[in-house]
Amino acid sequence: MLLGELAGMLREVTSADAAWVATVTPDSRLDGDLWLDSLELAALGALLRERYGFDLPAYLAGLDLDQLIELRVKDLAAAAAAA
């Protein structure tokens, strides 16, 4: 999956404008930088499952708290691409 596609999905689930998406980088943290809430994360998970067959909840369940806090866009893209 391309990082640009993931940025587009993030825009879709957050209803953010194009300027916000332009600030999303591979190193943006889902929580600390992008401030995704649980509903947005659930919506992102549904899109990832629908489009790529990637099970985001299962992936997140395998991470410890520090890994969840530090989860970056590039990490999510790599995990989805590997699935």
Helices and strands as residue ranges (DSSP letters): H 3-14, H 18-23, H 38-52, H 56-61, H 65-69, H 73-82
